[in-house]
Amino acid sequence: MLDIALEHWRHHFFSQLESYRSFEHLFDRVPIIVFSVKDRLGKYVSISEGCVERCNLTSKDQAIGKTAFELFPEHMAKRYHEQDQQLFATGKPLIDSLDLTVFVDRSSGWCLTQKYPLYGKDGKIFGLACLSMDLIDPSRERFIDQNFADMIDFVQANLSSAIRVEEMGARARLSISQLERRMRKIFQLTPGQFILKTRIDSATYLLLNSSCSIAEIALHVGFCDQSALSRPFKFVTGLSPRQYRALFSQKKITRSAVSIL
């Protein structure tokens, strides 16, 4: 946790920025990444250059004020909208979501998407930031299809339940060996490691953004009790859940607690 002097210094530094475009421009020269910021109505406030060709625009400024339904095919826009509404309702970020996309050459494929809520000074969510990275090689080698993407959604939506690798394979319609190869190709993880990573990711977010006890968080992300969470959590982060919460939580919680139960 930063001390007050460092926090004031950082706040002063960012307050001098002439424009938010300073961050947007970071992604403009990376066509396989689309960075965007939306308001609560789903309107694009900021978007990087990667959207221009794939959305058939003459400039990225044409996307400002529009929604996904005005830029992307309906089936893609509907999924993006549903993700946004879920994030706004729960305050929980979207991590490692596999989503259909359109590449720069106008062919279709898959991207790996991260979405995080943006909080205002009043502690309320006023928008979201999104980063989507094209998975060009796995898409073109047919490592990803709708069944595989649905399987990833299933894992992320059912962390509180026991998830077996065999069930993942059945949902993806793959043998265990095929599933292993695809998971390593896309995420550089085994299926078991992906489940653990997803659970730890969810736990770290809830530790900092909810008032739930560590025992409650452990149950929500799929561990039988607090000690069962603590061991892998410390192995991955180097800290116990209690130490992690104490070190990174802000002094004063201004956000409303995330509802997980």
Contacts in CASP RR format, 6 or more apart in sequence:
PFRMAT RR
TARGET T0000
AUTHOR 0000-0000-0000
METHOD contacts of the structure
MODEL  1
MLDIALEHWRHHFFSQLESYRSFEHLFDRVPIIVFSVKDRLGKYVSISEG
CVERCNLTSKDQAIGKTAFELFPEHMAKRYHEQDQQLFATGKPLIDSLDL
TVFVDRSSGWCLTQKYPLYGKDGKIFGLACLSMDLIDPSRERFIDQNFAD
MIDFVQANLSSAIRVEEMGARARLSISQLERRMRKIFQLTPGQFILKTRI
DSATYLLLNSSCSIAEIALHVGFCDQSALSRPFKFVTGLSPRQYRALFSQ
KKITRSAVSIL
1 247 0 8 1.000
1 248 0 8 1.000
1 249 0 8 1.000
1 250 0 8 1.000
1 251 0 8 1.000
2 10 0 8 1.000
20 37 0 8 1.000
20 46 0 8 1.000
21 46 0 8 1.000
23 35 0 8 1.000
24 35 0 8 1.000
24 46 0 8 1.000
24 47 0 8 1.000
24 48 0 8 1.000
26 35 0 8 1.000
27 33 0 8 1.000
27 34 0 8 1.000
27 35 0 8 1.000
27 48 0 8 1.000
27 49 0 8 1.000
27 50 0 8 1.000
27 131 0 8 1.000
28 48 0 8 1.000
28 49 0 8 1.000
28 50 0 8 1.000
28 60 0 8 1.000
29 49 0 8 1.000
30 48 0 8 1.000
30 50 0 8 1.000
31 49 0 8 1.000
31 50 0 8 1.000
31 53 0 8 1.000
31 104 0 8 1.000
32 104 0 8 1.000
32 133 0 8 1.000
32 134 0 8 1.000
32 136 0 8 1.000
33 48 0 8 1.000
33 50 0 8 1.000
33 131 0 8 1.000
33 132 0 8 1.000
33 133 0 8 1.000
33 134 0 8 1.000
34 47 0 8 1.000
34 48 0 8 1.000
34 50 0 8 1.000
34 51 0 8 1.000
34 54 0 8 1.000
34 111 0 8 1.000
34 130 0 8 1.000
34 131 0 8 1.000
34 132 0 8 1.000
35 46 0 8 1.000
35 47 0 8 1.000
35 48 0 8 1.000
35 129 0 8 1.000
35 130 0 8 1.000
35 131 0 8 1.000
36 44 0 8 1.000
36 46 0 8 1.000
36 47 0 8 1.000
36 48 0 8 1.000
36 51 0 8 1.000
36 129 0 8 1.000
36 130 0 8 1.000
36 132 0 8 1.000
37 44 0 8 1.000
37 45 0 8 1.000
37 46 0 8 1.000
37 47 0 8 1.000
37 118 0 8 1.000
37 127 0 8 1.000
37 128 0 8 1.000
37 129 0 8 1.000
37 130 0 8 1.000
38 44 0 8 1.000
38 45 0 8 1.000
38 84 0 8 1.000
38 127 0 8 1.000
38 128 0 8 1.000
38 130 0 8 1.000
39 45 0 8 1.000
39 126 0 8 1.000
39 127 0 8 1.000
40 88 0 8 1.000
40 125 0 8 1.000
40 126 0 8 1.000
40 127 0 8 1.000
41 67 0 8 1.000
42 67 0 8 1.000
42 68 0 8 1.000
42 81 0 8 1.000
42 84 0 8 1.000
43 65 0 8 1.000
43 66 0 8 1.000
43 67 0 8 1.000
44 63 0 8 1.000
44 64 0 8 1.000
44 65 0 8 1.000
44 66 0 8 1.000
44 67 0 8 1.000
44 71 0 8 1.000
45 64 0 8 1.000
45 65 0 8 1.000
46 64 0 8 1.000
47 60 0 8 1.000
47 63 0 8 1.000
47 64 0 8 1.000
48 60 0 8 1.000
49 60 0 8 1.000
50 60 0 8 1.000
50 104 0 8 1.000
51 57 0 8 1.000
51 60 0 8 1.000
51 63 0 8 1.000
51 71 0 8 1.000
52 58 0 8 1.000
52 59 0 8 1.000
52 60 0 8 1.000
53 104 0 8 1.000
53 106 0 8 1.000
54 101 0 8 1.000
54 102 0 8 1.000
54 103 0 8 1.000
54 104 0 8 1.000
54 106 0 8 1.000
55 63 0 8 1.000
55 71 0 8 1.000
55 72 0 8 1.000
55 102 0 8 1.000
57 63 0 8 1.000
57 71 0 8 1.000
63 71 0 8 1.000
67 77 0 8 1.000
67 81 0 8 1.000
68 76 0 8 1.000
68 77 0 8 1.000
68 80 0 8 1.000
68 81 0 8 1.000
69 77 0 8 1.000
69 78 0 8 1.000
69 81 0 8 1.000
71 77 0 8 1.000
72 80 0 8 1.000
72 102 0 8 1.000
73 102 0 8 1.000
75 100 0 8 1.000
76 99 0 8 1.000
76 100 0 8 1.000
76 101 0 8 1.000
76 102 0 8 1.000
79 99 0 8 1.000
79 100 0 8 1.000
80 99 0 8 1.000
83 94 0 8 1.000
83 97 0 8 1.000
83 113 0 8 1.000
83 115 0 8 1.000
84 115 0 8 1.000
84 128 0 8 1.000
86 92 0 8 1.000
86 94 0 8 1.000
87 93 0 8 1.000
87 94 0 8 1.000
87 115 0 8 1.000
87 117 0 8 1.000
87 125 0 8 1.000
87 128 0 8 1.000
88 117 0 8 1.000
88 125 0 8 1.000
88 127 0 8 1.000
88 128 0 8 1.000
90 258 0 8 1.000
90 259 0 8 1.000
90 260 0 8 1.000
91 117 0 8 1.000
91 125 0 8 1.000
91 209 0 8 1.000
91 258 0 8 1.000
92 202 0 8 1.000
92 205 0 8 1.000
92 206 0 8 1.000
92 209 0 8 1.000
92 258 0 8 1.000
92 260 0 8 1.000
93 114 0 8 1.000
93 115 0 8 1.000
93 116 0 8 1.000
93 117 0 8 1.000
93 205 0 8 1.000
94 113 0 8 1.000
94 114 0 8 1.000
94 115 0 8 1.000
94 116 0 8 1.000
95 114 0 8 1.000
95 156 0 8 1.000
95 198 0 8 1.000
95 201 0 8 1.000
95 202 0 8 1.000
96 112 0 8 1.000
96 113 0 8 1.000
96 114 0 8 1.000
96 152 0 8 1.000
96 156 0 8 1.000
96 187 0 8 1.000
96 198 0 8 1.000
96 201 0 8 1.000
97 112 0 8 1.000
97 113 0 8 1.000
97 114 0 8 1.000
97 115 0 8 1.000
97 152 0 8 1.000
97 153 0 8 1.000
97 156 0 8 1.000
98 110 0 8 1.000
98 111 0 8 1.000
98 112 0 8 1.000
98 113 0 8 1.000
98 135 0 8 1.000
98 144 0 8 1.000
98 148 0 8 1.000
98 149 0 8 1.000
98 152 0 8 1.000
98 153 0 8 1.000
98 186 0 8 1.000
99 110 0 8 1.000
99 111 0 8 1.000
99 113 0 8 1.000
99 132 0 8 1.000
99 149 0 8 1.000
100 108 0 8 1.000
100 109 0 8 1.000
100 110 0 8 1.000
100 111 0 8 1.000
100 149 0 8 1.000
101 108 0 8 1.000
101 109 0 8 1.000
101 110 0 8 1.000
101 111 0 8 1.000
101 132 0 8 1.000
101 134 0 8 1.000
102 108 0 8 1.000
102 109 0 8 1.000
103 109 0 8 1.000
103 134 0 8 1.000
103 136 0 8 1.000
103 139 0 8 1.000
107 140 0 8 1.000
109 134 0 8 1.000
109 135 0 8 1.000
109 139 0 8 1.000
109 140 0 8 1.000
109 144 0 8 1.000
110 134 0 8 1.000
110 135 0 8 1.000
110 138 0 8 1.000
110 139 0 8 1.000
110 144 0 8 1.000
110 149 0 8 1.000
111 132 0 8 1.000
111 133 0 8 1.000
111 134 0 8 1.000
111 135 0 8 1.000
112 132 0 8 1.000
112 133 0 8 1.000
112 135 0 8 1.000
112 186 0 8 1.000
113 130 0 8 1.000
113 131 0 8 1.000
113 132 0 8 1.000
113 133 0 8 1.000
114 130 0 8 1.000
114 131 0 8 1.000
114 132 0 8 1.000
115 128 0 8 1.000
115 129 0 8 1.000
115 130 0 8 1.000
115 131 0 8 1.000
116 128 0 8 1.000
116 129 0 8 1.000
116 130 0 8 1.000
117 125 0 8 1.000
117 127 0 8 1.000
117 128 0 8 1.000
118 125 0 8 1.000
118 126 0 8 1.000
118 127 0 8 1.000
118 128 0 8 1.000
118 129 0 8 1.000
119 125 0 8 1.000
119 126 0 8 1.000
119 254 0 8 1.000
119 255 0 8 1.000
120 126 0 8 1.000
121 254 0 8 1.000
122 254 0 8 1.000
123 254 0 8 1.000
123 255 0 8 1.000
123 256 0 8 1.000
124 255 0 8 1.000
124 256 0 8 1.000
135 144 0 8 1.000
135 186 0 8 1.000
137 143 0 8 1.000
137 185 0 8 1.000
138 144 0 8 1.000
138 182 0 8 1.000
138 185 0 8 1.000
138 186 0 8 1.000
141 185 0 8 1.000
143 182 0 8 1.000
143 185 0 8 1.000
143 186 0 8 1.000
144 182 0 8 1.000
144 186 0 8 1.000
147 171 0 8 1.000
147 172 0 8 1.000
147 173 0 8 1.000
147 174 0 8 1.000
148 172 0 8 1.000
148 174 0 8 1.000
148 182 0 8 1.000
150 171 0 8 1.000
150 172 0 8 1.000
151 168 0 8 1.000
151 169 0 8 1.000
151 171 0 8 1.000
151 172 0 8 1.000
154 168 0 8 1.000
154 171 0 8 1.000
155 163 0 8 1.000
155 168 0 8 1.000
155 194 0 8 1.000
155 195 0 8 1.000
155 198 0 8 1.000
156 198 0 8 1.000
159 198 0 8 1.000
159 199 0 8 1.000
159 202 0 8 1.000
159 220 0 8 1.000
159 221 0 8 1.000
159 222 0 8 1.000
160 219 0 8 1.000
160 220 0 8 1.000
160 221 0 8 1.000
160 222 0 8 1.000
161 222 0 8 1.000
162 222 0 8 1.000
163 195 0 8 1.000
165 176 0 8 1.000
165 179 0 8 1.000
165 191 0 8 1.000
165 192 0 8 1.000
166 176 0 8 1.000
168 179 0 8 1.000
168 191 0 8 1.000
169 175 0 8 1.000
169 176 0 8 1.000
169 178 0 8 1.000
169 179 0 8 1.000
169 191 0 8 1.000
172 179 0 8 1.000
172 182 0 8 1.000
174 182 0 8 1.000
179 191 0 8 1.000
180 190 0 8 1.000
180 191 0 8 1.000
183 189 0 8 1.000
183 190 0 8 1.000
183 191 0 8 1.000
183 194 0 8 1.000
184 190 0 8 1.000
187 194 0 8 1.000
189 197 0 8 1.000
196 232 0 8 1.000
196 236 0 8 1.000
197 236 0 8 1.000
199 221 0 8 1.000
199 222 0 8 1.000
199 223 0 8 1.000
200 221 0 8 1.000
200 232 0 8 1.000
200 233 0 8 1.000
200 236 0 8 1.000
200 237 0 8 1.000
202 220 0 8 1.000
202 221 0 8 1.000
203 217 0 8 1.000
203 218 0 8 1.000
203 221 0 8 1.000
203 229 0 8 1.000
203 233 0 8 1.000
203 241 0 8 1.000
204 237 0 8 1.000
204 244 0 8 1.000
205 258 0 8 1.000
206 212 0 8 1.000
206 217 0 8 1.000
206 220 0 8 1.000
206 221 0 8 1.000
206 258 0 8 1.000
206 260 0 8 1.000
207 214 0 8 1.000
207 217 0 8 1.000
207 241 0 8 1.000
207 244 0 8 1.000
207 245 0 8 1.000
207 248 0 8 1.000
207 249 0 8 1.000
208 245 0 8 1.000
208 248 0 8 1.000
208 249 0 8 1.000
209 255 0 8 1.000
209 257 0 8 1.000
209 258 0 8 1.000
210 217 0 8 1.000
210 257 0 8 1.000
210 258 0 8 1.000
210 259 0 8 1.000
210 260 0 8 1.000
211 253 0 8 1.000
211 257 0 8 1.000
212 220 0 8 1.000
212 257 0 8 1.000
212 258 0 8 1.000
212 260 0 8 1.000
212 261 0 8 1.000
214 226 0 8 1.000
214 229 0 8 1.000
214 230 0 8 1.000
214 241 0 8 1.000
214 242 0 8 1.000
214 245 0 8 1.000
215 225 0 8 1.000
215 226 0 8 1.000
216 260 0 8 1.000
216 261 0 8 1.000
217 229 0 8 1.000
217 241 0 8 1.000
217 260 0 8 1.000
218 224 0 8 1.000
218 225 0 8 1.000
218 226 0 8 1.000
218 228 0 8 1.000
218 229 0 8 1.000
218 241 0 8 1.000
219 225 0 8 1.000
220 260 0 8 1.000
220 261 0 8 1.000
221 229 0 8 1.000
223 229 0 8 1.000
226 241 0 8 1.000
229 241 0 8 1.000
230 240 0 8 1.000
230 241 0 8 1.000
233 239 0 8 1.000
233 240 0 8 1.000
233 241 0 8 1.000
233 244 0 8 1.000
234 240 0 8 1.000
237 244 0 8 1.000
239 247 0 8 1.000
END
